[in-house]
Amino acid sequence: MLGSTHGTLSTHSRPARVVACGEQPPHTVHGVADPADGGGQRADGTADVDVSGRPLHAPVPDLDRFFRPASVAVIGASDTEGRPNTGITRQLIAWSERVGARLHPVNPGRRSVFGLPCHAAIADLPEPVDLAVLLVGDPVPVIEQLADAKVKFAVAFASGFAETGEEGAAAQERLADAVRRSGLRLLGPNTNLNAFEKFREDLEGPAIALITQSGHQGRPVFTLQELGIRLSHWAPTGNEADLETADFLSYFASRPEVGAIAAYVEGLKDGRSFLLAADHAARQKVPVVAVKVGRTETGARTAASHTGKLTGADGVVDAAMRQFGVIRVDGLDELQDTAALLARAKPPAAEGVAVYSISGGTGAHFSDLATAAGLRLPTLTDAKQAELHQWIPEYLHVANPIDNGGHPVGDWRGRKIIDAILADPSVGVLICPITGPFPPMSDKLAQDLVDAAEETDKLVCVVWGSPVGTEDAYRSTLLGSSRVATFRTFANCITAVRAYLDHHRFTAGYRSPFDDAPRTLSPSARKAQALMRPGEQLSEHAAKQLLRAYGIRVPREQLVTSAAAAVRAASQVGYPVVMKASGPQLAHKTELGLVKVGLTSASQVRDAYRELTDIARYEDVPLDGVLVCQMIERGVEMVVGVTHDSLFGPTVTVGLGGVLVEVLRDVAVGVPPFGEHQARAMLGELRGRALLDGVRGAPPSDVDALIEVVLRVQRMALELDGRLAELDINPLVLLPSGQGAVALDALAVCH
């Protein structure tokens, strides 16, 4: 558990081919936008939508009057004890008093509710209302009345909508339609009272804003207030018939008091909206920490039954979050600890982590875990080690981790050691694991750490490992500090510190990929569109024409329809050659014997043509011809492809190709738009990345050419969205550095 944290700490694969070509692609264009587009500006100088007409900036809804209304109407208000509406009405009255709002009960069966005048109908309200809370079973008939009364926001608690199945989903769509026609904004249905909780107003510093789709799952974060950590908002989004996670994400990222956003997400309503909101938060440098359920089939199925939303392929969700800086954690304990640290910690002065303990075993254990997690523990200089040995016995290790042996923490030396570590310019974070309470040492050490944290802008973390948690050094000294981050486990501390360093590194160099997204169709797109066949799979020959349209290098090859033509083509292409059957229904040609490799003579070519066409005829596979291609026997085989995700739309995949894609499944996913930096980061995610650098005497591969193909495929995915259902370039052979990449085979499926 993170205690009261620091105060200055503020704010379709196929077997391999061995074919290459002699053709070179046109000049390369890194990034998403093609200079041929003229910068993507429209005539009026704006550029708010991409080539598909989708927005490029997150709309930031004005939700001030939702969270701080001047007037509230409670539809279905009650004061009859024992009824559910009564408890809700009572809580809303108390909340309205806290935020300074006037509350108006509405119920035709009552003249007053809890002493307040009760109105028979919405039309009878004495003043315009900012927020209406609907305590009715079917909110649809009420929406039109709210629209007539110019109500800005409404909350629907009723359940029985999309979370219950098809019939409920249809009812939710009727509700959403009514809301769209009304012009008001709706929270829910199937939401709760979390937005109207009592927040502590005596806490200072940057706050956490909380978004949940299951109210109970947000309770641990809300309870952080009892440890002195400020919360400013709680948005329980429910089924998201209108207002969704992305709306609150954008709004909270724009609030000056919000230091971090914590989210529990079961399903995303719209992937694009979520990415735009995450992009907005990254632009504002506001960290977003999220638990997203649905990593497994069971989790995904459970989430769908609870919220009635798609969970999306988890690998795509993971990639999308990582791409836009959303910090994904698995547990609610990680959510609260990481969000609390990020909300209050200033940017790091350095990325180095120093581990300091009263036990060599503790320091070594923690350092192993921290290093394995990617934290950098710099070796302290000889001069710094000599300084520390003024107070620490010479036989103890102080290079980092730093072992004080125990005794120095009990006197004046303890503070000297801490100050000396914090003064080192390579150290940005000091972590002190205290595995168990031993008052003669642990109490003094805790107090020295708190006192030192008061005089530094560097992050000071303590792991209090006692399972009891009632010790005075923990409850009073550590949790009483506004400047020390206190954790209960090694794992949570490491997760939070890594997220802290990653976030500030990410936002320091952040450039929104939406800024470079194509605004207009390129000449390549217009050529490609003429090649598309709606609802069909293209032949290899046609798919390669699609790649040519986007400047992606394909083999020098000819499509022939006779044995004599095949012989002529082979002499022009140059022996040895590869011959492959080409047809719109062919995906795995090798398995059918429809590929012949290493042909070196006219007679072999002639025989191969006849054999390929005979097999196709026997298998009843229609062909558009036979490809005669030049062969090459070198290069690393990769796969680059496009698929369509139900939440995020087109996605781009890159990984090890040939048969390895089926065996190893070593691929990385990117969600367009993204730039060169992200494309290179995708390669860094591959377990087999070292193959590209050359192994066992092989030369380094042309990684720049691979990046270029990924970016051109991304542009194709964006410009042909709605037309291109799937693209699979496998293998894409990477030649040695400086020699390019060749798409040896391709499969394309049209919508």
C-alpha positions in Angstrom: 0.0 0.0 0.0 1.4 3.4 -0.9 1.3 5.7 2.0 1.0 9.4 2.1 3.4 10.2 -0.7 5.9 13.0 -1.2 4.9 16.7 -1.3 7.5 18.3 -3.4 7.1 15.2 -5.2 4.2 17.0 -7.1 3.3 17.1 -9.9 -1.7 -15.7 -42.4 1.5 -16.8 -42.8 3.1 -19.1 -45.5 6.4 -21.0 -45.8 9.5 -19.1 -46.7 10.4 -18.1 -50.2 13.9 -17.2 -51.4 13.0 -14.7 -54.1 14.2 -11.2 -54.6 14.0 -8.6 -57.3 16.2 -6.1 -58.9 13.7 -3.3 -58.8 14.2 -0.4 -56.4 11.3 1.4 -54.8 10.8 5.2 -55.2 12.4 7.5 -52.7 11.6 6.7 -49.1 9.4 8.8 -47.0 9.6 8.2 -43.2 6.7 8.9 -41.1 3.0 8.7 -41.8 2.4 11.8 -43.9 3.5 11.8 -47.6 4.9 15.2 -48.8 2.9 14.7 -51.9 -0.2 15.5 -49.8 0.8 19.1 -49.6 0.9 19.1 -45.8 -2.6 17.8 -45.3 -4.2 21.3 -44.8 -7.7 22.0 -46.0 -8.7 25.1 -47.8 -9.8 26.8 -44.6 -6.5 26.1 -43.0 -7.9 23.5 -40.5 -6.8 19.9 -40.2 -9.1 18.3 -37.6 -9.9 15.1 -39.4 -7.8 12.4 -41.1 -8.1 10.9 -44.5 -11.1 8.8 -43.3 -12.9 11.8 -41.9 -12.1 10.7 -38.3 -11.2 13.4 -35.7 -7.5 14.0 -34.9 -8.1 15.7 -31.5 -10.0 14.6 -28.5 -13.1 16.7 -27.8 -12.9 17.8 -24.2 -16.5 17.9 -22.8 -17.3 20.7 -20.3 -18.3 18.5 -17.3 -17.9 21.3 -14.7 -21.7 21.5 -14.2 -21.9 17.8 -13.8 -19.5 17.6 -10.9 -20.4 21.1 -9.5 -24.0 21.8 -10.5 -25.9 24.9 -9.4 -29.1 23.0 -9.4 -30.1 19.3 -9.2 -33.4 17.5 -9.9 -34.0 14.0 -8.5 -36.7 12.3 -10.6 -38.4 9.7 -8.5 -37.3 11.1 -5.2 -38.6 9.4 -2.0 -38.4 9.7 1.8 -40.3 6.5 2.6 -38.0 4.5 4.8 -37.0 1.1 3.5 -37.2 2.0 -0.2 -34.1 2.1 -2.3 -34.9 5.6 -3.7 -35.0 7.0 -0.2 -31.4 6.2 0.6 -30.2 7.6 -2.8 -32.3 10.7 -2.3 -30.8 11.2 1.2 -27.2 10.9 -0.2 -27.9 13.3 -3.0 -29.3 15.9 -0.6 -26.1 15.7 1.4 -23.9 15.9 -1.7 -25.8 18.9 -3.0 -25.3 20.7 0.2 -21.5 20.0 0.0 -21.2 21.3 -3.5 -23.5 24.2 -3.0 -26.3 23.0 -5.3 -30.1 23.5 -4.9 -31.9 20.2 -5.0 -35.4 19.8 -6.4 -37.3 16.5 -5.7 -39.7 15.4 -8.5 -42.4 12.9 -7.8 -46.1 13.2 -8.6 -47.1 11.2 -5.5 -45.5 13.6 -3.0 -45.8 17.2 -2.0 -42.5 17.2 -0.1 -39.4 15.0 0.3 -37.3 15.3 3.4 -38.8 18.7 4.0 -38.1 20.0 0.5 -40.9 21.0 -1.9 -41.6 18.2 -4.3 -42.7 18.9 -7.9 -45.1 16.7 -9.8 -43.3 17.0 -13.2 -40.0 18.1 -14.7 -41.9 20.9 -16.4 -42.8 22.3 -13.0 -39.2 22.9 -11.9 -38.7 26.5 -10.6 -35.4 27.0 -12.4 -33.2 25.6 -15.1 -31.5 22.4 -13.9 -27.8 21.4 -14.6 -28.1 17.8 -13.5 -31.0 15.4 -13.3 -30.7 12.1 -11.4 -33.2 9.5 -12.7 -34.5 7.1 -10.1 -36.9 5.4 -12.5 -36.9 1.9 -14.1 -37.1 3.1 -17.7 -35.3 6.4 -18.3 -36.2 6.6 -22.0 -39.6 8.4 -21.6 -38.0 11.0 -19.2 -35.2 12.0 -21.6 -37.5 14.0 -23.9 -38.9 15.9 -20.9 -35.4 16.7 -19.7 -34.6 18.0 -23.2 -37.6 20.3 -23.2 -36.5 21.6 -19.8 -33.0 22.3 -21.2 -31.3 20.0 -18.6 -27.6 19.7 -19.3 -26.7 16.4 -17.7 -28.6 13.3 -16.5 -27.6 10.1 -14.6 -29.5 6.8 -15.1 -29.0 4.2 -12.3 -31.4 1.7 -13.9 -29.9 -1.7 -14.9 -31.3 -4.3 -17.3 -29.6 -2.9 -20.4 -26.7 -4.1 -22.5 -25.3 -6.1 -19.6 -28.2 -8.5 -19.8 -28.0 -9.6 -23.5 -29.6 -8.8 -26.8 -32.9 -7.5 -25.5 -31.2 -5.3 -23.0 -28.7 -4.1 -25.7 -31.7 -3.1 -27.9 -33.2 -1.1 -25.0 -29.9 0.6 -24.4 -29.7 1.6 -28.1 -33.2 3.2 -27.8 -31.9 5.1 -24.7 -28.8 6.2 -26.6 -30.9 7.4 -29.5 -33.1 9.4 -27.2 -30.1 11.0 -25.6 -28.6 11.9 -29.0 -31.8 13.6 -30.1 -32.1 15.4 -26.8 -28.8 17.2 -26.7 -28.1 16.4 -23.1 -25.3 14.2 -21.8 -26.1 11.0 -19.9 -24.0 9.0 -17.4 -25.1 5.4 -17.3 -27.3 3.4 -17.4 -26.2 0.7 -14.8 -24.2 3.2 -12.9 -24.1 4.1 -9.2 -23.6 6.9 -6.6 -19.8 7.0 -6.7 -19.8 10.4 -8.4 -21.6 11.8 -5.4 -19.2 10.5 -2.7 -17.9 12.6 0.1 -14.3 13.7 -0.8 -12.0 14.9 1.8 -11.3 18.6 1.3 -8.6 19.0 3.9 -5.9 17.3 1.7 -3.5 19.3 -0.4 -1.4 18.6 -3.5 -2.1 17.1 -6.9 -5.1 14.7 -6.8 -6.1 11.4 -8.4 -9.2 11.4 -10.6 -10.9 8.0 -10.8 -12.8 6.3 -13.6 -14.4 2.9 -13.1 -16.9 0.7 -14.8 -17.4 -1.3 -11.7 -17.9 0.9 -8.7 -16.6 -1.6 -6.1 -13.4 -1.9 -8.0 -12.7 1.8 -7.4 -13.1 1.6 -3.7 -9.4 0.8 -2.9 -8.3 3.9 -4.7 -11.0 6.0 -3.1 -9.8 4.8 0.3 -6.4 6.3 -0.3 -7.8 9.5 1.1 -7.5 7.8 4.5 -3.7 7.7 3.9 -3.6 11.4 3.1 -3.7 11.1 -0.7 -6.1 13.5 -2.3 -8.9 12.4 -4.7 -10.8 15.0 -6.7 -13.4 13.1 -8.9 -14.9 9.7 -9.4 -16.7 8.9 -12.6 -18.6 5.5 -12.5 -19.3 5.2 -16.2 -21.5 2.1 -16.2 -22.8 0.9 -19.6 -21.7 4.2 -21.3 -24.8 4.7 -23.5 -23.5 8.3 -23.9 -20.7 9.6 -21.7 -17.8 7.1 -21.8 -14.3 6.6 -20.3 -12.7 8.7 -23.0 -14.9 11.7 -22.1 -13.8 11.7 -18.5 -10.2 10.9 -19.4 -10.1 14.1 -21.6 -11.8 16.2 -19.0 -9.7 15.1 -16.1 -6.5 15.6 -18.0 -7.5 19.2 -18.5 -8.2 19.9 -14.8 -5.4 21.7 -13.1 -5.8 19.9 -9.8 -5.5 16.4 -11.3 -2.0 14.9 -11.0 -2.9 11.4 -12.3 -5.9 9.5 -13.6 -6.6 6.0 -12.3 -9.0 3.8 -14.3 -10.6 0.4 -14.0 -11.8 -0.5 -17.5 -13.8 -3.6 -18.4 -14.5 -2.7 -22.0 -13.9 0.3 -24.3 -16.9 1.8 -26.1 -14.8 3.1 -28.9 -11.2 2.5 -29.5 -10.5 5.7 -31.5 -12.1 7.9 -28.8 -9.9 6.2 -26.2 -6.8 6.8 -28.2 -7.6 10.5 -28.7 -8.3 10.9 -25.0 -5.0 9.1 -24.1 -3.2 11.3 -26.6 -4.8 14.4 -25.0 -3.5 13.3 -21.6 0.0 12.7 -23.0 0.0 16.2 -24.5 -0.9 17.5 -21.1 1.7 15.3 -19.4 -1.0 13.8 -17.1 -0.2 10.1 -16.3 -3.0 7.6 -16.9 -2.8 4.3 -14.9 -5.3 1.6 -15.9 -6.4 -1.9 -15.0 -8.0 -3.3 -18.2 -9.6 -6.7 -17.7 -10.0 -9.2 -20.4 -6.4 -10.6 -20.8 -7.9 -14.1 -20.9 -10.9 -15.5 -22.7 -12.6 -16.1 -19.3 -11.9 -12.5 -18.2 -13.1 -11.1 -21.5 -16.3 -13.1 -21.3 -17.0 -12.1 -17.8 -16.4 -8.4 -18.6 -18.8 -8.5 -21.6 -21.5 -10.0 -19.4 -21.1 -7.2 -16.9 -20.9 -4.2 -19.1 -22.2 -5.3 -22.5 -19.2 -4.0 -24.3 -16.5 -5.4 -26.6 -13.2 -6.0 -24.8 -11.1 -6.2 -27.9 -8.1 -8.4 -28.7 -6.0 -8.0 -25.6 -2.7 -7.8 -27.5 -4.1 -4.8 -29.5 -5.4 -3.2 -26.3 -2.0 -3.6 -24.7 -0.1 -2.2 -27.7 -2.5 0.8 -28.0 -2.1 1.7 -24.3 1.7 1.4 -24.5 1.8 3.5 -27.7 -0.1 6.4 -26.1 1.6 6.2 -22.7 -1.2 4.6 -20.7 0.4 2.6 -17.9 -1.4 -0.7 -17.7 -1.2 -2.6 -14.4 -2.9 -5.9 -13.3 -4.1 -5.4 -9.8 -6.0 -2.8 -7.8 -3.1 -2.6 -5.3 -0.8 -1.7 -8.2 -3.4 0.8 -9.5 -3.6 2.7 -6.2 0.2 2.6 -5.5 1.2 3.6 -9.0 -1.4 6.3 -9.4 -0.6 7.8 -6.0 3.1 8.0 -6.8 2.6 9.5 -10.3 0.1 12.0 -9.1 2.4 13.6 -6.6 6.0 13.0 -7.8 7.9 15.7 -9.7 9.8 14.8 -12.8 13.0 12.9 -11.9 16.3 14.8 -11.8 18.0 11.6 -13.0 16.9 8.0 -13.9 19.4 6.2 -11.6 18.0 4.3 -8.7 19.9 3.8 -5.4 19.0 0.9 -3.1 19.9 1.5 0.5 19.3 -1.0 3.3 20.4 -2.1 6.7 20.9 -5.6 5.4 23.1 -6.8 2.5 20.7 -9.6 1.8 17.7 -7.2 1.6 19.6 -4.9 -0.7 20.8 -7.7 -3.0 17.3 -9.2 -3.2 15.6 -5.9 -4.0 18.3 -5.0 -6.5 17.9 -8.2 -8.4 14.2 -7.6 -8.8 14.6 -4.0 -9.7 17.3 -4.7 -12.3 15.2 -7.5 -13.8 12.3 -5.1 -14.1 14.5 -2.6 -16.1 15.4 -0.1 -13.5 18.9 1.2 -13.7 21.1 1.0 -10.6 24.2 3.1 -11.4 27.5 2.1 -9.8 28.5 5.0 -7.5 31.8 6.6 -8.2 34.9 5.8 -6.2 34.7 9.2 -4.6 31.1 8.7 -3.5 31.9 5.3 -2.1 34.9 6.7 -0.2 32.5 9.4 1.2 30.0 6.7 2.3 32.8 4.7 4.0 33.3 7.6 6.4 30.2 6.3 8.2 29.9 2.7 6.9 32.5 0.0 7.6 35.0 -0.6 4.8 34.1 -4.2 4.4 30.5 -3.4 3.5 29.4 -3.0 -0.1 28.4 0.6 -1.0 28.7 0.7 -4.8 24.9 0.3 -5.1 23.1 -1.4 -3.5 24.4 0.3 -0.4 24.6 -1.8 2.8 25.1 0.2 6.0 25.4 -2.9 8.2 22.7 -1.7 10.6 24.5 0.1 13.3 25.0 3.5 11.6 21.3 4.1 11.3 21.0 4.2 15.1 22.9 7.5 15.5 24.0 10.7 13.7 25.6 8.7 10.8 22.3 7.5 9.4 21.2 10.9 8.2 24.7 11.7 6.8 24.5 8.5 4.6 21.1 9.4 3.2 22.0 12.9 2.4 25.2 11.8 0.6 23.3 9.3 -1.5 20.7 11.9 -2.5 23.4 14.4 -3.4 24.8 12.1 -6.1 23.9 13.5 -9.5 23.3 10.0 -11.0 20.6 9.2 -8.4 17.1 10.3 -9.1 15.3 7.8 -6.8 16.3 6.5 -3.4 14.6 3.2 -2.3 15.0 1.9 1.2 13.4 -1.6 1.8 12.7 -2.1 5.5 11.7 -5.8 5.6 10.5 -5.9 9.2 10.2 -3.6 12.3 13.3 -3.6 14.6 12.7 -0.4 16.5 16.3 0.4 17.5 17.1 0.7 13.8 13.9 0.8 11.7 12.2 3.7 13.7 15.3 5.9 13.5 15.8 5.0 9.8 12.2 5.9 8.9 12.5 9.2 10.7 15.8 10.1 8.9 14.3 9.2 5.5 11.3 11.4 6.2 13.5 14.3 7.4 15.8 14.0 4.4 12.9 13.9 2.0 11.8 17.3 3.3 15.0 18.8 2.0 15.2 17.2 -1.5 13.3 17.2 -4.7 14.3 13.6 -5.4 12.0 10.7 -5.0 12.4 8.8 -1.7 10.6 5.5 -1.4 10.3 3.1 1.5 9.1 -0.4 1.4 7.6 -1.3 4.9 7.6 -5.1 4.8 5.9 -5.9 8.1 2.6 -7.7 7.5 1.1 -6.1 10.7 1.1 -2.5 9.6 0.2 -1.1 13.0 3.8 0.0 14.0 4.2 3.6 14.9 7.1 4.1 12.5 4.8 3.0 9.7 1.4 4.5 10.7 2.7 7.8 12.0 6.2 8.5 10.7 6.0 7.2 7.1 2.3 7.6 6.4 2.4 10.9 8.1 4.9 12.2 5.6 3.7 14.1 2.5 7.1 13.5 0.9 7.9 9.9 1.2 6.3 7.2 -1.0 5.6 4.2 1.2 4.8 0.8 -0.1 4.1 -2.6 1.4 5.7 -4.9 -1.2 8.8 -4.9 -3.3 6.8 -5.6 -6.4 4.5 -2.7 -6.1 7.3 -0.3 -5.4 9.3 -1.5 -8.4 6.1 -1.3 -10.6 5.4 2.2 -9.5 8.9 3.5 -9.8 9.3 2.0 -13.3 6.0 3.6 -14.3 7.2 6.9 -12.9 10.4 6.9 -14.8 8.8 5.6 -18.0 6.0 8.2 -17.9 8.4 11.2 -17.7 10.7 9.8 -20.3 7.7 9.2 -22.6 6.1 12.6 -22.2 9.4 14.5 -22.4 9.8 13.5 -26.0 6.1 13.0 -26.9 4.9 14.1 -30.3 1.3 13.2 -31.0 1.1 10.7 -33.9 -2.2 12.3 -34.8 -0.2 15.4 -35.9 1.3 13.4 -38.7 -1.7 11.4 -39.8 -2.6 11.8 -43.5 -5.4 14.3 -44.1 -5.9 13.7 -47.8 -5.6 10.6 -50.1 -2.3 10.1 -51.7 -1.8 9.2 -55.4 -0.9 5.8 -54.1 -4.3 5.4 -52.6 -6.1 6.3 -55.8 -4.0 3.7 -57.7 -4.7 1.1 -55.0 -8.4 1.7 -54.9 -8.7 0.7 -58.6 -7.2 -2.7 -57.7 -9.6 -3.5 -54.9 -12.2 -6.2 -55.4 -15.0 -5.8 -52.8 -15.5 -8.9 -50.8 -12.8 -10.9 -52.5 -9.3 -12.1 -51.8 -6.8 -10.9 -54.3 -4.4 -13.2 -56.1 -0.7 -12.9 -55.2 -0.1 -11.0 -58.4 -2.9 -8.5 -57.7 -1.8 -8.1 -54.0 1.7 -7.3 -55.2 0.3 -4.7 -57.5 -1.2 -3.2 -54.4 2.2 -3.1 -52.7 3.7 -1.5 -55.8 1.2 1.2 -55.7 2.5 2.2 -52.3 6.2 2.0 -53.3 6.9 -1.3 -51.5 9.5 -3.3 -53.4 8.3 -6.6 -54.9 10.2 -9.2 -57.0 11.0 -8.7 -60.6 8.5 -11.1 -62.0 6.1 -11.9 -64.8 2.6 -13.4 -64.8 2.3 -15.9 -67.6 -0.4 -18.1 -69.0 1.5 -20.6 -71.2 4.6 -22.8 -70.9 6.3 -20.9 -73.8 5.6 -17.6 -72.1 7.1 -19.0 -68.9 10.4 -19.9 -70.7 10.6 -16.4 -72.2 9.9 -14.8 -68.8 12.6 -16.9 -67.1 15.2 -15.8 -69.6 14.2 -12.1 -69.0 14.1 -12.5 -65.2 17.3 -14.5 -65.1 18.0 -18.0 -63.8 17.6 -19.5 -61.2 13.8 -18.7 -60.9 10.9 -19.5 -58.7 7.5 -20.4 -60.2 4.3 -20.0 -58.2 0.6 -20.5 -59.1 -1.3 -17.2 -58.7 -5.0 -17.2 -58.0 -7.6 -15.4 -55.8 -8.3 -18.5 -53.7 -4.7 -19.4 -53.0 -3.4 -18.6 -49.5 -1.1 -21.5 -48.7 0.5 -22.6 -52.0 3.3 -24.7 -50.7 1.0 -27.2 -49.0 -0.7 -27.8 -52.4 2.6 -28.2 -54.2 2.0 -24.9 -56.1 5.6 -23.5 -55.6 8.7 -24.6 -57.5 12.1 -23.3 -56.4 15.5 -23.2 -57.9 14.6 -23.8 -61.6 17.7 -23.4 -63.8 16.8 -24.4 -67.3 14.1 -23.9 -69.9 13.0 -27.6 -69.7 12.6 -27.3 -65.9 10.5 -24.1 -66.4 8.3 -25.8 -69.0 7.8 -28.9 -66.9 7.1 -26.8 -63.8 4.4 -24.8 -65.6 2.6 -27.9 -66.7 2.8 -29.4 -63.2 1.5 -26.3 -61.5 -1.4 -25.9 -63.8 -2.2 -29.7 -63.6 -2.3 -29.5 -59.8 -4.5 -26.4 -59.8 -6.9 -28.1 -62.2 -7.0 -31.3 -60.0 -7.5 -29.2 -56.9 -10.2 -27.2 -58.7 -8.3 -23.9 -57.9 -8.8 -21.1 -60.5 -5.7 -19.4 -61.5 -5.0 -16.0 -63.1 -1.6 -17.4 -64.2 1.8 -18.5 -63.1 4.4 -16.1 -61.6 8.0 -16.5 -62.8 10.2 -14.8 -60.2 13.9 -14.3 -59.7 15.3 -16.2 -56.8 17.6 -15.1 -54.0 19.0 -17.2 -51.2 19.8 -14.7 -48.5 18.1 -12.4 -46.0 16.1 -12.5 -42.8 12.4 -13.3 -43.3 9.9 -11.0 -41.7 6.1 -10.6 -41.8 4.3 -7.3 -42.0 0.5 -7.2 -42.1 -2.8 -5.4 -41.5 -5.8 -6.7 -39.7 -9.0 -5.0 -38.5 -9.7 -4.8 -34.8 -13.3 -4.4 -33.7 -12.3 -1.6 -31.3 -9.4 0.2 -32.9 -9.9 -0.4 -36.6 -6.9 -1.2 -38.8 -3.8 -2.4 -36.9 -0.3 -3.2 -38.2 1.7 -6.2 -37.3 5.4 -6.9 -37.7 7.4 -9.9 -36.7 9.6 -12.8 -37.7 8.2 -14.3 -40.9 8.2 -17.4 -42.9 7.3 -20.5 -41.0 8.6 -18.9 -37.8 5.5 -16.7 -37.5 3.4 -19.8 -36.9 5.9 -21.5 -34.6 7.1 -18.6 -32.5 4.3 -16.0 -32.9 7.0 -13.4 -32.3 5.1 -10.3 -33.5 4.4 -6.7 -32.3 1.3 -4.7 -33.0 0.9 -1.0 -33.7 -2.3 1.0 -33.9 -2.3 3.7 -36.6 -1.4 6.4 -36.7 2.2 6.1 -35.5 5.5 7.5 -36.6 9.0 6.1 -37.1 9.9 6.2 -33.4 7.0 3.9 -32.6 7.8 1.6 -35.6 11.3 1.1 -34.2 9.8 0.5 -30.7 7.7 -2.3 -32.2 10.9 -4.0 -33.5 12.3 -3.7 -30.0 9.4 -5.7 -28.6 10.4 -8.8 -30.7 12.2 -11.6 -28.9 14.1 -12.3 -32.1 15.2 -8.7 -32.6 18.9 -9.7 -32.5 18.5 -11.6 -35.8 18.3 -8.3 -37.5 21.7 -7.3 -36.3 23.3 -10.4 -37.8 24.2 -13.6 -36.0 26.8 -16.3 -36.7 28.6 -14.2 -39.2 25.5 -13.0 -41.1 25.6 -9.3 -42.0 23.2 -6.8 -40.3 19.9 -6.5 -42.1 18.5 -3.3 -43.6 16.4 -2.3 -40.6 15.7 1.1 -42.1 14.1 -0.6 -45.1 11.9 -2.6 -42.8 10.8 0.5 -40.9 10.0 2.1 -44.3 7.7 -0.9 -45.3 6.0 -0.8 -41.9 5.2 2.9 -42.3 4.0 2.5 -45.9 1.8 -0.4 -44.9 0.4 1.8 -42.1 -0.5 4.5 -44.6 -2.1 1.9 -46.8 -4.2 0.7 -43.8 -5.3 4.2 -43.0 -6.1 5.2 -46.5 -7.8 2.0 -47.5 -9.7 1.6 -44.2 -13.1 0.2 -45.0 -11.8 -1.4 -48.2 -8.8 -3.5 -47.0 -9.8 -6.1 -44.5 -6.5 -7.9 -44.3 -3.0 -7.7 -45.7 -0.2 -10.3 -45.2 3.3 -9.8 -46.5 5.1 -13.0 -45.7 7.9 -13.3 -46.2 9.3 -9.9 -46.5 13.0 -10.6 -46.9 15.4 -8.1 -45.4 18.6 -7.9 -47.4 21.9 -6.8 -45.9 22.1 -3.2 -44.6 21.6 -0.7 -47.4 20.2 -3.2 -49.9 16.5 -2.9 -49.0 13.6 -5.3 -48.4 11.6 -7.4 -50.8 8.0 -8.5 -50.4 8.2 -12.1 -51.8 4.6 -13.1 -51.2 1.5 -11.2 -50.3 -2.1 -11.9 -49.5 -4.8 -9.2 -49.5 -8.5 -9.5 -48.6 -11.0 -6.7 -49.4 -14.0 -5.8 -47.4 
